[in-house]
């Protein structure tokens, strides 16, 4: 099938096919404050401080602005193969499978019981590189296990969903290309690629579902003196749109997202605003996401780039909203429920062990990214459904 997409943008289609995967492992050192490898304060969320205050450098010529971000609550794409950090003492492995097995594996993991043993004994087969081609050419489970649990090419135990780094499907690289190129994103949303088939169609459907029309608006971004790459701004708006779609009560509660020179990211309970370190956001989205995930040590926080950072702070905003709008009985239910779930579920990260507030923000982030079942999220929705409806703001008298 020949399309305008293939005819007019052959150069782009090559990149669209390759996905531009970057395979990179990083070394991390745990410290009181997470730092990047060069010793500067890290950009990560979850208490990680942003880069040392400095004026944002002038950005490179930016691509065409992305369409106004609108975002539906659909799962985010996993990190590109080979880019997410691995725990110390663990090995990154790949297991490739058929498309028909993906959903079962997402839910149940890869078990020795269900191994077929086509090319040898029944076992979980895995390698430090994919067996049957790149991780973006066929369904691939990227995971990590302790080195002593792997005797190449066998994993000596079941691989659980908690071991997963990412579940990769061939259409992911194509969707990632569309997300990272504002003009292509605009063309997708306008319907120019609706006649594509196969993996391209899945990528287009994902983008249209994720960035389709929404009833809520994201909070405004106050850039101050900082510059933002259009891809980064579109991603921030899309993430916040997604969250507001799920929790429309917060549409007018969060006043803005402010870019600041402070060495950190935070939710301000008084001004009702998110504050994000503004340094370094003038780079392409893929670089910013990778830097966020590199800057904190493995297991310190829930990884997921800009999306995870904003979702973490949004979790604090949800906590603030419920406390602000609850009566005494509602506050008791909220406080008791949080403590109970914290004890039952455990923490998804080291930073989540700091206190109940950070546990909530980290657990909410992990659930939003699809890393855990939405147990806390369901409790949040239950508590919010019992709150009185917010009073509409009174307009100025004419």
NUDRENPA-690214 format. One line per field, with one value per residue (C-alpha): residue number from 1; residue in three letters; x, y, z. Coordinates in nm, 2 decimals. Each point is the difference from the previous one (the first is absolute). Example, Ala and Ser with C-alpha at 12.3 -4.5 7.8 and 13.67 -1.06 7.14 Angstrom:
<rs>
i	1, 2
aa	ALA, SER
xx	1.23, 0.14
yy	-0.45, 0.34
zz	0.78, -0.07
</rs>
This chain:
<rs>
i	1, 2, 3, 4, 5, 6, 7, 8, 9, 10, 11, 12, 13, 14, 15, 16, 17, 18, 19, 20, 21, 22, 23, 24, 25, 26, 27, 28, 29, 30, 31, 32, 33, 34, 35, 36, 37, 38, 39, 40, 41, 42, 43, 44, 45, 46, 47, 48, 49, 50, 51, 52, 53, 54, 55, 56, 57, 58, 59, 60, 61, 62, 63, 64, 65, 66, 67, 68, 69, 70, 71, 72, 73, 74, 75, 76, 77, 78, 79, 80, 81, 82, 83, 84, 85, 86, 87, 88, 89, 90, 91, 92, 93, 94, 95, 96, 97, 98, 99, 100, 101, 102, 103, 104, 105, 106, 107, 108, 109, 110, 111, 112, 113, 114, 115, 116, 117, 118, 119, 120, 121, 122, 123, 124, 125, 126, 127, 128, 129, 130, 131, 132, 133, 134, 135, 136, 137, 138, 139, 140, 141, 142, 143, 144, 145, 146, 147, 148, 149, 150, 151, 152, 153, 154, 155, 156, 157, 158, 159, 160, 161, 162, 163, 164, 165, 166, 167, 168, 169, 170, 171, 172, 173, 174, 175, 176, 177, 178, 179, 180, 181, 182, 183, 184, 185, 186, 187, 188, 189, 190, 191, 192, 193, 194, 195, 196, 197, 198, 199, 200, 201, 202, 203, 204, 205, 206, 207, 208, 209, 210, 211, 212, 213, 214, 215, 216, 217, 218, 219, 220, 221, 222, 223, 224, 225, 226, 227, 228, 229, 230, 231, 232, 233, 234, 235, 236, 237, 238, 239, 240, 241, 242, 243, 244, 245, 246, 247, 248, 249, 250, 251, 252, 253, 254, 255, 256, 257, 258, 259, 260, 261, 262, 263, 264, 265, 266, 267, 268, 269, 270, 271, 272, 273, 274, 275, 276, 277, 278, 279, 280, 281, 282, 283, 284, 285, 286, 287, 288, 289, 290, 291, 292, 293, 294, 295, 296, 297, 298, 299, 300, 301, 302, 303, 304, 305, 306, 307, 308, 309, 310, 311, 312, 313, 314, 315, 316, 317, 318, 319, 320, 321, 322, 323, 324, 325, 326, 327, 328, 329, 330, 331, 332, 333, 334, 335, 336, 337, 338, 339, 340, 341, 342, 343, 344, 345, 346, 347, 348, 349, 350, 351, 352, 353, 354, 355, 356, 357, 358, 359, 360, 361, 362, 363, 364, 365, 366, 367, 368, 369, 370, 371, 372, 373, 374, 375, 376, 377, 378, 379, 380, 381, 382, 383, 384, 385, 386, 387, 388, 389, 390, 391, 392, 393, 394, 395, 396, 397, 398
aa	UNK, UNK, UNK, UNK, UNK, UNK, UNK, UNK, UNK, UNK, UNK, UNK, UNK, UNK, UNK, UNK, UNK, UNK, UNK, UNK, UNK, UNK, UNK, UNK, UNK, UNK, UNK, UNK, UNK, UNK, UNK, UNK, UNK, UNK, UNK, UNK, UNK, UNK, UNK, UNK, UNK, UNK, UNK, UNK, UNK, UNK, UNK, UNK, UNK, UNK, UNK, UNK, UNK, UNK, UNK, UNK, UNK, UNK, UNK, UNK, UNK, UNK, UNK, UNK, UNK, UNK, UNK, UNK, UNK, UNK, UNK, UNK, UNK, UNK, UNK, UNK, UNK, UNK, UNK, UNK, UNK, UNK, UNK, UNK, UNK, UNK, UNK, UNK, UNK, UNK, UNK, UNK, UNK, UNK, UNK, UNK, UNK, UNK, UNK, UNK, UNK, UNK, UNK, UNK, UNK, UNK, UNK, UNK, UNK, UNK, UNK, UNK, UNK, UNK, UNK, UNK, UNK, UNK, UNK, UNK, UNK, UNK, UNK, UNK, UNK, UNK, UNK, UNK, UNK, UNK, UNK, UNK, UNK, UNK, UNK, UNK, UNK, UNK, UNK, UNK, UNK, UNK, UNK, UNK, UNK, UNK, UNK, UNK, UNK, UNK, UNK, UNK, UNK, UNK, UNK, UNK, UNK, UNK, UNK, UNK, UNK, UNK, UNK, UNK, UNK, UNK, UNK, UNK, UNK, UNK, UNK, UNK, UNK, UNK, UNK, UNK, UNK, UNK, UNK, UNK, UNK, UNK, UNK, UNK, UNK, UNK, UNK, UNK, UNK, UNK, UNK, UNK, UNK, UNK, UNK, UNK, UNK, UNK, UNK, UNK, UNK, UNK, UNK, UNK, UNK, UNK, UNK, UNK, UNK, UNK, UNK, UNK, UNK, UNK, UNK, UNK, UNK, UNK, UNK, UNK, UNK, UNK, UNK, UNK, UNK, UNK, UNK, UNK, UNK, UNK, UNK, UNK, UNK, UNK, UNK, UNK, UNK, UNK, UNK, UNK, UNK, UNK, UNK, UNK, UNK, UNK, UNK, UNK, UNK, UNK, UNK, UNK, UNK, UNK, UNK, UNK, UNK, UNK, UNK, UNK, UNK, UNK, UNK, UNK, UNK, UNK, UNK, UNK, UNK, UNK, UNK, UNK, UNK, UNK, UNK, UNK, UNK, UNK, UNK, UNK, UNK, UNK, UNK, UNK, UNK, UNK, UNK, UNK, UNK, UNK, UNK, UNK, UNK, UNK, UNK, UNK, UNK, UNK, UNK, UNK, UNK, UNK, UNK, UNK, UNK, UNK, UNK, UNK, UNK, UNK, UNK, UNK, UNK, UNK, UNK, UNK, UNK, UNK, UNK, UNK, UNK, UNK, UNK, UNK, UNK, UNK, UNK, UNK, UNK, UNK, UNK, UNK, UNK, UNK, UNK, UNK, UNK, UNK, UNK, UNK, UNK, UNK, UNK, UNK, UNK, UNK, UNK, UNK, UNK, UNK, UNK, UNK, UNK, UNK, UNK, UNK, UNK, UNK, UNK, UNK, UNK, UNK, UNK, UNK, UNK, UNK, UNK, UNK, UNK, UNK, UNK, UNK, UNK, UNK, UNK, UNK, UNK, UNK, UNK, UNK, UNK, UNK, UNK, UNK, UNK, UNK, UNK, UNK, UNK, UNK, UNK, UNK, UNK, UNK, UNK, UNK, UNK, UNK
xx	0.00, 0.14, -0.09, 0.09, 0.18, 0.23, 0.04, 0.06, 0.19, 0.23, 0.27, -0.22, -0.14, 0.34, 0.04, -0.37, 0.10, 0.31, -0.15, 0.34, 0.06, 0.28, 0.16, 0.18, 0.08, 0.10, 0.18, -0.16, 0.12, -0.25, 0.04, -0.20, -0.12, -0.01, 0.25, 0.08, 0.33, 0.18, -0.08, -0.27, -0.33, -0.23, -0.31, -0.21, -0.32, -0.06, 0.22, 0.28, 0.11, 0.00, 0.32, 0.18, -0.17, 0.12, -0.16, -0.14, 0.21, -0.15, -0.16, 0.09, -0.25, -0.31, -0.23, -0.35, -0.21, -0.21, -0.38, -0.16, 0.05, -0.31, 0.06, -0.22, 0.09, 0.17, 0.32, 0.33, 0.26, 0.28, 0.35, 0.19, 0.17, 0.33, -0.04, -0.16, 0.25, 0.06, 0.04, 0.35, 0.08, -0.27, 0.02, -0.22, -0.15, -0.24, -0.26, -0.18, -0.34, -0.31, -0.25, -0.27, 0.19, 0.05, -0.31, 0.04, 0.37, -0.08, -0.23, 0.17, 0.36, 0.21, -0.03, 0.20, -0.33, -0.11, 0.33, -0.01, 0.36, 0.00, 0.38, 0.10, -0.12, -0.30, 0.13, -0.03, 0.24, 0.16, 0.31, 0.18, -0.09, -0.33, 0.02, -0.21, 0.08, -0.03, -0.23, -0.21, -0.04, -0.22, -0.17, 0.28, -0.01, 0.29, 0.06, 0.26, 0.10, 0.28, 0.31, 0.00, -0.36, 0.13, 0.21, 0.01, -0.23, -0.23, -0.16, -0.01, -0.34, -0.33, 0.02, -0.27, -0.16, 0.20, 0.32, -0.11, 0.17, -0.22, -0.23, 0.09, -0.21, 0.10, -0.24, 0.16, 0.29, -0.23, -0.23, 0.31, 0.11, -0.34, 0.01, 0.35, -0.07, -0.26, -0.07, -0.06, -0.22, -0.21, -0.03, -0.11, -0.27, -0.12, -0.06, 0.27, 0.12, -0.34, 0.05, 0.31, -0.01, 0.18, 0.24, -0.04, -0.38, 0.05, 0.24, -0.25, -0.29, 0.21, 0.09, -0.36, -0.14, 0.27, -0.02, -0.36, -0.26, -0.05, -0.24, 0.26, 0.30, 0.34, 0.13, 0.19, 0.38, 0.18, 0.34, 0.15, 0.33, 0.05, -0.04, -0.17, 0.04, -0.35, 0.02, 0.05, -0.28, -0.24, 0.09, -0.05, -0.34, -0.10, 0.09, -0.18, -0.30, -0.01, 0.00, -0.27, -0.21, 0.01, -0.04, -0.20, -0.04, 0.36, -0.04, -0.05, 0.18, 0.35, 0.06, 0.31, 0.33, 0.28, 0.36, 0.24, 0.37, -0.03, 0.19, -0.31, -0.36, -0.29, -0.37, -0.08, -0.29, -0.05, 0.01, -0.14, 0.26, 0.26, 0.36, 0.24, 0.37, 0.02, 0.36, 0.06, -0.36, 0.11, 0.12, -0.20, -0.24, 0.19, 0.31, -0.19, -0.18, 0.33, 0.17, -0.29, 0.03, 0.38, 0.04, -0.13, 0.14, -0.17, -0.30, 0.02, -0.32, -0.26, 0.15, -0.19, 0.16, -0.20, -0.33, 0.12, 0.12, -0.33, -0.21, 0.19, -0.07, -0.36, -0.03, 0.09, -0.27, -0.26, 0.09, -0.03, -0.33, -0.16, 0.13, -0.12, -0.35, -0.07, -0.20, 0.14, -0.14, 0.14, 0.34, 0.00, -0.09, 0.27, 0.28, -0.09, -0.03, 0.33, 0.19, -0.18, 0.09, 0.35, 0.05, -0.18, 0.15, 0.35, 0.20, 0.07, 0.33, 0.25, -0.12, -0.35, 0.12, 0.08, -0.35, -0.37, -0.02, 0.29, -0.13, -0.33, 0.16, 0.23, -0.27, -0.24, 0.28, 0.06, -0.37, -0.04, 0.29, -0.16, 0.27, -0.25, -0.37, -0.20, -0.07, 0.09, -0.15, -0.34, 0.02, 0.07, -0.30, -0.22, 0.10, -0.04, -0.35, -0.11, 0.12, -0.25, 0.00, 0.23, -0.19, 0.03, 0.21, -0.20, 0.06, 0.06, -0.31, -0.04
yy	0.00, 0.34, 0.30, 0.36, -0.09, -0.24, 0.22, 0.34, -0.09, -0.29, 0.14, 0.02, -0.35, -0.14, 0.15, -0.09, -0.37, 0.00, 0.18, 0.15, -0.23, 0.09, -0.28, 0.14, -0.12, 0.24, -0.04, 0.16, 0.07, 0.03, 0.32, 0.21, 0.21, -0.18, 0.15, -0.04, -0.17, 0.33, 0.10, 0.26, -0.03, -0.24, 0.10, -0.30, 0.03, -0.15, 0.23, 0.01, 0.36, 0.16, 0.13, 0.28, 0.34, 0.15, 0.19, -0.23, 0.00, 0.12, -0.30, -0.13, 0.09, -0.18, -0.21, 0.10, 0.03, -0.30, 0.02, 0.11, -0.30, -0.21, -0.33, -0.30, -0.25, -0.26, -0.19, 0.17, -0.16, -0.18, 0.15, -0.07, -0.35, 0.01, 0.36, -0.06, -0.04, -0.35, -0.07, -0.07, -0.37, -0.07, -0.08, 0.14, -0.28, -0.03, -0.27, 0.00, -0.15, 0.00, 0.29, -0.24, -0.05, 0.37, 0.06, -0.32, 0.08, 0.36, -0.15, -0.32, 0.04, -0.26, -0.34, -0.32, -0.18, 0.15, -0.02, -0.20, -0.11, 0.00, 0.03, -0.17, -0.09, 0.17, 0.32, 0.38, 0.09, 0.34, 0.18, 0.32, 0.08, -0.11, -0.35, 0.07, 0.35, 0.35, 0.05, 0.23, -0.26, -0.25, -0.01, 0.01, -0.01, 0.20, -0.09, -0.02, -0.28, -0.06, -0.13, -0.32, -0.07, -0.02, -0.27, 0.09, -0.05, -0.12, 0.21, -0.23, 0.11, 0.15, 0.36, 0.21, 0.33, 0.17, -0.10, 0.17, 0.30, 0.03, -0.20, 0.10, -0.04, 0.08, 0.30, 0.17, 0.15, 0.14, 0.16, 0.14, 0.16, 0.17, 0.12, 0.15, 0.18, 0.27, 0.04, -0.38, 0.01, 0.28, -0.20, -0.31, 0.19, 0.16, -0.34, 0.00, -0.35, -0.17, -0.22, -0.17, -0.37, -0.24, 0.14, 0.35, -0.02, -0.11, 0.30, 0.24, -0.14, 0.04, 0.36, 0.09, -0.16, 0.15, 0.36, 0.00, 0.27, 0.05, 0.19, 0.13, 0.23, -0.03, 0.26, 0.28, -0.02, 0.31, -0.02, 0.31, 0.06, -0.36, -0.15, -0.33, -0.22, -0.04, -0.38, 0.05, 0.25, -0.22, -0.30, 0.20, 0.13, -0.35, -0.16, 0.26, -0.03, -0.37, 0.05, 0.27, -0.23, -0.26, 0.25, 0.30, 0.14, 0.12, 0.20, 0.32, -0.10, 0.00, 0.36, -0.06, -0.18, 0.24, -0.05, 0.12, 0.02, -0.19, -0.33, -0.22, -0.07, 0.04, 0.05, 0.32, -0.05, 0.38, 0.13, -0.33, -0.02, -0.25, 0.13, -0.17, 0.08, 0.18, -0.07, -0.24, -0.01, 0.15, -0.33, -0.26, -0.21, -0.32, 0.16, 0.16, -0.33, -0.19, 0.25, 0.00, -0.38, 0.00, 0.27, -0.21, -0.33, -0.32, -0.08, 0.35, 0.11, -0.12, 0.06, 0.14, 0.33, 0.32, -0.20, -0.15, 0.33, 0.18, -0.30, -0.01, 0.37, -0.06, -0.27, 0.27, 0.23, -0.28, -0.05, 0.38, 0.01, -0.28, 0.15, 0.35, -0.10, -0.28, 0.03, -0.16, -0.34, 0.02, 0.10, -0.30, -0.24, 0.15, -0.01, -0.35, -0.14, 0.14, -0.15, -0.34, -0.01, 0.11, -0.29, -0.25, 0.09, 0.10, 0.27, -0.01, 0.19, 0.10, 0.36, -0.12, -0.13, 0.35, 0.07, -0.06, 0.30, -0.11, -0.36, 0.12, 0.21, -0.29, -0.26, 0.22, 0.05, -0.38, -0.07, 0.27, -0.14, -0.34, -0.15, -0.11, -0.07, 0.33, -0.08, 0.34, 0.17, -0.17, 0.11, 0.36, -0.01, -0.14, 0.28, 0.27, -0.13, 0.06, 0.37, 0.28, 0.14, 0.30, 0.33, 0.19, 0.31, 0.32, 0.23, 0.37, 0.22, 0.22
zz	0.00, -0.10, 0.21, 0.02, 0.32, -0.19, -0.30, 0.15, 0.31, -0.10, 0.21, 0.30, -0.06, 0.04, 0.34, 0.07, -0.07, 0.20, 0.29, 0.08, 0.30, 0.23, 0.20, 0.30, 0.35, 0.27, 0.33, 0.30, 0.35, 0.29, 0.21, 0.23, -0.29, -0.34, -0.24, -0.36, -0.10, -0.04, 0.36, -0.07, 0.18, -0.19, -0.19, 0.13, 0.19, 0.34, 0.19, -0.26, -0.04, -0.34, -0.15, 0.18, -0.07, -0.32, -0.29, -0.26, -0.32, -0.32, -0.17, -0.34, -0.28, 0.10, -0.22, -0.08, 0.32, 0.09, 0.00, 0.33, 0.22, 0.08, 0.17, 0.09, 0.28, -0.21, 0.10, -0.07, -0.23, 0.19, -0.01, -0.31, 0.01, 0.20, 0.14, 0.34, 0.29, 0.15, 0.37, 0.13, -0.01, -0.26, -0.37, -0.28, -0.21, -0.29, -0.07, -0.34, -0.05, -0.23, 0.00, 0.12, 0.33, 0.09, 0.22, 0.20, 0.06, 0.11, 0.26, 0.11, -0.10, -0.18, 0.18, -0.04, 0.02, -0.33, -0.18, -0.32, -0.02, -0.39, -0.03, 0.32, 0.36, 0.14, 0.16, -0.02, -0.29, 0.00, -0.12, 0.06, -0.36, -0.17, -0.17, -0.31, -0.10, 0.16, 0.29, -0.22, -0.28, 0.19, 0.34, 0.26, 0.38, 0.15, 0.37, 0.27, 0.24, 0.24, -0.17, 0.19, -0.13, -0.36, -0.15, -0.37, -0.18, 0.29, 0.28, 0.30, 0.12, -0.11, -0.13, 0.17, -0.12, 0.28, -0.19, -0.32, -0.13, -0.31, -0.22, -0.35, -0.31, -0.36, -0.03, 0.30, -0.19, -0.26, 0.26, 0.18, -0.32, -0.04, 0.36, -0.04, -0.32, 0.04, -0.38, -0.03, 0.31, -0.15, -0.33, 0.19, 0.19, -0.32, -0.15, -0.27, 0.10, 0.06, -0.31, 0.14, 0.10, 0.23, 0.26, -0.14, 0.06, 0.36, 0.05, -0.16, 0.20, 0.32, -0.07, -0.09, 0.31, 0.23, -0.14, -0.11, 0.10, 0.38, 0.22, 0.24, -0.04, 0.15, 0.24, -0.17, 0.00, 0.13, -0.17, 0.15, -0.16, -0.11, -0.34, -0.08, -0.30, -0.17, 0.05, 0.38, 0.02, -0.19, 0.22, 0.32, -0.12, -0.11, 0.33, 0.20, -0.24, 0.06, 0.38, -0.01, -0.22, 0.27, 0.29, -0.15, 0.35, -0.01, -0.33, 0.19, 0.32, -0.15, -0.09, -0.22, -0.06, 0.07, -0.14, 0.27, 0.06, 0.32, 0.05, 0.02, -0.10, 0.23, 0.06, 0.19, 0.23, 0.05, -0.36, -0.14, -0.27, -0.12, -0.02, -0.24, -0.04, -0.33, -0.09, -0.30, -0.13, -0.33, -0.13, -0.20, 0.21, -0.04, 0.15, 0.28, 0.09, -0.01, 0.22, 0.26, 0.02, 0.03, 0.26, 0.29, 0.11, -0.10, 0.23, 0.15, -0.17, -0.26, -0.34, -0.30, -0.10, -0.01, 0.04, 0.33, 0.13, -0.06, 0.11, 0.33, 0.07, -0.11, 0.27, 0.26, -0.15, 0.03, 0.36, 0.06, -0.18, 0.21, 0.33, -0.10, -0.09, 0.25, 0.32, 0.32, -0.08, -0.35, 0.13, 0.24, -0.28, -0.23, 0.27, 0.12, -0.35, -0.12, 0.30, -0.05, -0.37, 0.06, 0.24, -0.23, -0.33, 0.10, -0.18, -0.37, 0.06, 0.26, 0.00, 0.07, 0.33, 0.12, 0.13, -0.08, -0.23, -0.22, 0.01, -0.14, -0.27, -0.11, 0.02, -0.20, -0.26, -0.03, -0.04, -0.26, -0.20, 0.01, 0.22, 0.28, 0.03, 0.07, 0.36, 0.14, -0.31, 0.07, 0.36, -0.11, -0.23, 0.27, 0.25, -0.26, -0.10, 0.36, 0.00, -0.06, -0.35, -0.02, -0.01, -0.33, 0.01, 0.01, -0.29, 0.04, 0.01, -0.30
</rs>
